[in-house]
Amino acid sequence: MSSPETEPSPETGLSAGPDEVLPAVAPQLRALRRRASLTLEAAARAAGLSAAHLSRLETGQRQPSLPMLLALARIYGTTVSELLGETVADRDAVVRAADMEPTAAGGWTYFQAGAPGRGMQALRVHVPHGSQGDIVRVHPGEEWLYVLRGRLRLRLGDTTHRLAPGDSAHFDSLTPHRIAALDPDGVELLFVHTLLQSPTATLCLGPITGEMP
């Protein structure tokens, strides 16, 4: 029979034996919760945990799962890297236009408009006409976009929106969404997403889960 110390935790599904504790995580969890001015009870409730379980995570008696780390990072306004105590190199707050290297993926062109490794990912995106309008994107996080040039068709669930320069949209990315340029010259967007540590292509392209009717 397994001892209580090695039985899987019902809230994490992971073993909690002494050899499996992540010592760097426990002090970071407590420090970042306090930095966010959250009580143990409030943070636990937001993460869908009991206060006792979060307390065990903060004292190193339990090992958090990756989904749990993602949830806590979002609640504390930080990244999983910081929760793990990893040292992040100094990053400039300003991104110069000359330093924005283009990345092509699926016909779209992306320019990193923010520093990597942040809790939000900022991009400038050019969407050509006729490119990827049939791709349905569904992924965790929130998404904000702003039309710089051209006209955009944005499908959110069963509703279609047409956006002109100066228009913006802010929505939950778990809502199935499709993006297409309406003009022959395409559309240029500012794009911000809260999904942590996502590669550009995975973030913006998303999986193909359906076809445009």
Solvent accessible surface area in square Angstrom, and as a share of the most:
residue,aa,sasa,rsa
1,M,241,1.08
2,S,65,0.42
3,S,51,0.33
4,P,101,0.64
5,E,97,0.43
6,T,66,0.38
7,E,79,0.36
8,P,94,0.59
9,S,3,0.02
10,P,132,0.83
11,E,65,0.29
12,T,19,0.11
13,G,57,0.54
14,L,59,0.29
15,S,33,0.21
16,A,9,0.07
17,G,6,0.06
18,P,105,0.66
19,D,144,0.74
20,E,78,0.35
21,V,39,0.22
22,L,68,0.34
23,P,106,0.67
24,A,53,0.41
25,V,3,0.02
26,A,8,0.06
27,P,83,0.52
28,Q,47,0.21
29,L,0,0.00
30,R,82,0.30
31,A,55,0.43
32,L,7,0.04
33,R,22,0.08
34,R,157,0.57
35,R,144,0.53
36,A,37,0.29
37,S,101,0.65
38,L,52,0.26
39,T,83,0.48
40,L,39,0.20
41,E,98,0.44
42,A,27,0.21
43,A,0,0.00
44,A,1,0.01
45,R,173,0.63
46,A,68,0.53
47,A,23,0.17
48,G,66,0.63
49,L,24,0.12
50,S,52,0.33
51,A,32,0.25
52,A,57,0.44
53,H,1,0.01
54,L,0,0.00
55,S,37,0.24
56,R,79,0.29
57,L,2,0.01
58,E,7,0.03
59,T,67,0.39
60,G,13,0.12
61,Q,99,0.44
62,R,51,0.18
63,Q,38,0.17
64,P,7,0.05
65,S,21,0.13
66,L,110,0.55
67,P,94,0.59
68,M,16,0.07
69,L,10,0.05
70,L,72,0.36
71,A,38,0.29
72,L,0,0.00
73,A,0,0.00
74,R,129,0.47
75,I,49,0.25
76,Y,11,0.04
77,G,64,0.62
78,T,8,0.05
79,T,13,0.07
80,V,17,0.10
81,S,27,0.18
82,E,52,0.23
83,L,0,0.00
84,L,55,0.27
85,G,40,0.39
86,E,95,0.43
87,T,137,0.80
88,V,66,0.38
89,A,81,0.63
90,D,149,0.77
91,R,77,0.28
92,D,116,0.60
93,A,101,0.78
94,V,87,0.50
95,V,48,0.28
96,R,158,0.57
97,A,82,0.64
98,A,97,0.75
99,D,97,0.50
100,M,36,0.16
101,E,126,0.56
102,P,81,0.51
103,T,68,0.39
104,A,87,0.68
105,A,17,0.13
106,G,53,0.51
107,G,48,0.47
108,W,4,0.02
109,T,39,0.23
110,Y,2,0.01
111,F,39,0.16
112,Q,66,0.29
113,A,31,0.24
114,G,19,0.19
115,A,22,0.17
116,P,105,0.66
117,G,30,0.29
118,R,103,0.37
119,G,27,0.26
120,M,119,0.53
121,Q,25,0.11
122,A,28,0.21
123,L,1,0.01
124,R,67,0.24
125,V,1,0.01
126,H,49,0.22
127,V,0,0.00
128,P,41,0.26
129,H,102,0.45
130,G,71,0.69
131,S,19,0.12
132,Q,21,0.10
133,G,15,0.15
134,D,73,0.38
135,I,21,0.11
136,V,9,0.05
137,R,2,0.01
138,V,52,0.30
139,H,17,0.08
140,P,75,0.47
141,G,6,0.06
142,E,67,0.30
143,E,2,0.01
144,W,85,0.30
145,L,0,0.00
146,Y,71,0.27
147,V,0,0.00
148,L,70,0.35
149,R,108,0.39
150,G,14,0.14
151,R,119,0.43
152,L,0,0.00
153,R,62,0.23
154,L,1,0.01
155,R,44,0.16
156,L,36,0.18
157,G,29,0.28
158,D,137,0.71
159,T,72,0.42
160,T,56,0.32
161,H,74,0.33
162,R,159,0.58
163,L,13,0.06
164,A,42,0.32
165,P,75,0.47
166,G,44,0.42
167,D,59,0.30
168,S,58,0.38
169,A,18,0.14
170,H,123,0.55
171,F,20,0.08
172,D,75,0.39
173,S,0,0.00
174,L,106,0.53
175,T,49,0.28
176,P,64,0.40
177,H,0,0.00
178,R,38,0.14
179,I,2,0.01
180,A,8,0.07
181,A,6,0.05
182,L,38,0.19
183,D,29,0.15
184,P,120,0.76
185,D,110,0.57
186,G,1,0.01
187,V,0,0.00
188,E,28,0.13
189,L,1,0.01
190,L,61,0.30
191,F,7,0.03
192,V,33,0.19
193,H,0,0.00
194,T,39,0.23
195,L,43,0.21
196,L,24,0.12
197,Q,90,0.40
198,S,14,0.09
199,P,89,0.56
200,T,22,0.13
201,A,43,0.33
202,T,87,0.50
203,L,1,0.00
204,C,3,0.02
205,L,34,0.17
206,G,19,0.18
207,P,69,0.43
208,I,130,0.66
209,T,82,0.48
210,G,27,0.26
211,E,145,0.65
212,M,49,0.22
213,P,125,0.79
